[in-house]
């Protein structure tokens, strides 16, 4: 399984979760776990996803999510789980 971490941060607005989840479904990415909060009007979401079944290259998936973020006014980042875990240990 190719686990990846997706983070989404931005001003809260209607449809953020729907847009991100639609993009992932269309890319054949399975959401394994999701957590979201709204703090003082700012939306924060972290997702753990299985990217092993997507036909998109990792960089194409990452670029697509970043482009979606620009369209909806959020910052969306995709990281491989092993990179994310390594960064947390530093």
ChimeraX commands (.cxc) that place a marker at each C-alpha (Angstrom):
marker #1 position 0.00,0.00,0.00 radius 0.5
marker #1 position 1.30,3.46,-0.90 radius 0.5
marker #1 position 0.18,5.68,1.97 radius 0.5
marker #1 position 0.34,9.44,1.56 radius 0.5
marker #1 position -0.53,12.40,3.75 radius 0.5
marker #1 position -2.60,15.29,2.39 radius 0.5
marker #1 position -2.91,18.56,4.28 radius 0.5
marker #1 position -5.37,21.32,3.43 radius 0.5
marker #1 position -5.31,24.77,5.05 radius 0.5
marker #1 position -7.30,27.86,4.16 radius 0.5
marker #1 position -10.13,30.23,5.00 radius 0.5
marker #1 position -13.25,28.21,5.77 radius 0.5
marker #1 position -15.83,28.05,2.98 radius 0.5
marker #1 position -18.50,25.72,1.70 radius 0.5
marker #1 position -17.33,22.77,-0.40 radius 0.5
marker #1 position -13.65,22.34,0.51 radius 0.5
marker #1 position -14.03,18.73,1.64 radius 0.5
marker #1 position -16.31,17.92,-1.29 radius 0.5
marker #1 position -13.90,19.34,-3.88 radius 0.5
marker #1 position -10.85,17.58,-2.45 radius 0.5
marker #1 position -12.68,14.26,-2.04 radius 0.5
marker #1 position -14.07,14.47,-5.58 radius 0.5
marker #1 position -10.58,15.06,-6.98 radius 0.5
marker #1 position -9.26,12.07,-5.02 radius 0.5
marker #1 position -12.13,9.79,-6.10 radius 0.5
marker #1 position -11.61,10.75,-9.75 radius 0.5
marker #1 position -7.90,9.93,-9.29 radius 0.5
marker #1 position -8.71,6.51,-7.75 radius 0.5
marker #1 position -7.20,7.48,-4.38 radius 0.5
marker #1 position -8.76,5.87,-1.31 radius 0.5
marker #1 position -9.17,7.94,1.86 radius 0.5
marker #1 position -8.15,5.83,4.86 radius 0.5
marker #1 position -8.53,8.45,7.59 radius 0.5
marker #1 position -9.57,12.07,7.74 radius 0.5
marker #1 position -9.50,14.75,10.41 radius 0.5
marker #1 position -10.67,18.33,10.03 radius 0.5
marker #1 position -11.11,21.31,12.28 radius 0.5
marker #1 position -12.05,24.94,11.95 radius 0.5
marker #1 position -10.15,27.36,14.17 radius 0.5
marker #1 position -11.13,31.03,14.19 radius 0.5
marker #1 position -12.48,30.80,10.63 radius 0.5
marker #1 position -9.56,28.79,9.23 radius 0.5
marker #1 position -10.10,25.29,7.87 radius 0.5
marker #1 position -7.49,22.61,8.59 radius 0.5
marker #1 position -7.68,19.05,7.27 radius 0.5
marker #1 position -5.31,16.11,7.31 radius 0.5
marker #1 position -5.98,12.94,5.36 radius 0.5
marker #1 position -4.19,9.62,5.18 radius 0.5
marker #1 position -4.74,8.10,1.75 radius 0.5
marker #1 position -3.84,5.00,-0.21 radius 0.5
marker #1 position -2.36,6.18,-3.51 radius 0.5
marker #1 position -1.29,2.75,-4.74 radius 0.5
marker #1 position -4.24,2.34,-7.15 radius 0.5
marker #1 position -4.04,5.70,-8.91 radius 0.5
marker #1 position -2.86,5.76,-12.50 radius 0.5
marker #1 position -1.33,9.22,-11.98 radius 0.5
marker #1 position 2.34,9.73,-11.22 radius 0.5
marker #1 position 2.93,11.02,-7.69 radius 0.5
marker #1 position 4.13,14.41,-8.96 radius 0.5
marker #1 position 1.07,14.75,-11.23 radius 0.5
marker #1 position -1.21,13.97,-8.29 radius 0.5
marker #1 position 0.64,16.49,-6.12 radius 0.5
marker #1 position 0.49,19.17,-8.84 radius 0.5
marker #1 position -3.22,18.51,-9.38 radius 0.5
marker #1 position -3.95,18.95,-5.68 radius 0.5
marker #1 position -1.90,22.17,-5.55 radius 0.5
marker #1 position -3.80,23.51,-8.56 radius 0.5
marker #1 position -7.11,22.60,-6.93 radius 0.5
marker #1 position -5.94,24.44,-3.82 radius 0.5
marker #1 position -5.26,27.58,-5.85 radius 0.5
marker #1 position -8.77,27.38,-7.34 radius 0.5
marker #1 position -10.48,27.06,-3.97 radius 0.5
marker #1 position -8.20,29.41,-2.01 radius 0.5
marker #1 position -6.39,26.78,0.07 radius 0.5
marker #1 position -2.90,25.36,0.36 radius 0.5
marker #1 position -2.94,21.63,-0.39 radius 0.5
marker #1 position 0.17,19.51,0.06 radius 0.5
marker #1 position 0.74,15.83,-0.69 radius 0.5
marker #1 position 3.59,13.92,0.95 radius 0.5
marker #1 position 4.55,10.29,0.97 radius 0.5
marker #1 position 4.03,8.78,4.42 radius 0.5
marker #1 position 7.69,7.87,4.87 radius 0.5
marker #1 position 8.80,11.45,4.09 radius 0.5
marker #1 position 6.18,12.87,6.45 radius 0.5
marker #1 position 7.29,10.53,9.25 radius 0.5
marker #1 position 10.95,11.40,8.68 radius 0.5
marker #1 position 10.21,15.11,8.86 radius 0.5
marker #1 position 8.34,14.65,12.14 radius 0.5
marker #1 position 11.37,12.91,13.69 radius 0.5
marker #1 position 13.77,15.78,12.92 radius 0.5
marker link #1:1,2 radius 0.2
marker link #1:2,3 radius 0.2
marker link #1:3,4 radius 0.2
marker link #1:4,5 radius 0.2
marker link #1:5,6 radius 0.2
marker link #1:6,7 radius 0.2
marker link #1:7,8 radius 0.2
marker link #1:8,9 radius 0.2
marker link #1:9,10 radius 0.2
marker link #1:10,11 radius 0.2
marker link #1:11,12 radius 0.2
marker link #1:12,13 radius 0.2
marker link #1:13,14 radius 0.2
marker link #1:14,15 radius 0.2
marker link #1:15,16 radius 0.2
marker link #1:16,17 radius 0.2
marker link #1:17,18 radius 0.2
marker link #1:18,19 radius 0.2
marker link #1:19,20 radius 0.2
marker link #1:20,21 radius 0.2
marker link #1:21,22 radius 0.2
marker link #1:22,23 radius 0.2
marker link #1:23,24 radius 0.2
marker link #1:24,25 radius 0.2
marker link #1:25,26 radius 0.2
marker link #1:26,27 radius 0.2
marker link #1:27,28 radius 0.2
marker link #1:28,29 radius 0.2
marker link #1:29,30 radius 0.2
marker link #1:30,31 radius 0.2
marker link #1:31,32 radius 0.2
marker link #1:32,33 radius 0.2
marker link #1:33,34 radius 0.2
marker link #1:34,35 radius 0.2
marker link #1:35,36 radius 0.2
marker link #1:36,37 radius 0.2
marker link #1:37,38 radius 0.2
marker link #1:38,39 radius 0.2
marker link #1:39,40 radius 0.2
marker link #1:40,41 radius 0.2
marker link #1:41,42 radius 0.2
marker link #1:42,43 radius 0.2
marker link #1:43,44 radius 0.2
marker link #1:44,45 radius 0.2
marker link #1:45,46 radius 0.2
marker link #1:46,47 radius 0.2
marker link #1:47,48 radius 0.2
marker link #1:48,49 radius 0.2
marker link #1:49,50 radius 0.2
marker link #1:50,51 radius 0.2
marker link #1:51,52 radius 0.2
marker link #1:52,53 radius 0.2
marker link #1:53,54 radius 0.2
marker link #1:54,55 radius 0.2
marker link #1:55,56 radius 0.2
marker link #1:56,57 radius 0.2
marker link #1:57,58 radius 0.2
marker link #1:58,59 radius 0.2
marker link #1:59,60 radius 0.2
marker link #1:60,61 radius 0.2
marker link #1:61,62 radius 0.2
marker link #1:62,63 radius 0.2
marker link #1:63,64 radius 0.2
marker link #1:64,65 radius 0.2
marker link #1:65,66 radius 0.2
marker link #1:66,67 radius 0.2
marker link #1:67,68 radius 0.2
marker link #1:68,69 radius 0.2
marker link #1:69,70 radius 0.2
marker link #1:70,71 radius 0.2
marker link #1:71,72 radius 0.2
marker link #1:72,73 radius 0.2
marker link #1:73,74 radius 0.2
marker link #1:74,75 radius 0.2
marker link #1:75,76 radius 0.2
marker link #1:76,77 radius 0.2
marker link #1:77,78 radius 0.2
marker link #1:78,79 radius 0.2
marker link #1:79,80 radius 0.2
marker link #1:80,81 radius 0.2
marker link #1:81,82 radius 0.2
marker link #1:82,83 radius 0.2
marker link #1:83,84 radius 0.2
marker link #1:84,85 radius 0.2
marker link #1:85,86 radius 0.2
marker link #1:86,87 radius 0.2
marker link #1:87,88 radius 0.2
marker link #1:88,89 radius 0.2
marker link #1:89,90 radius 0.2
view
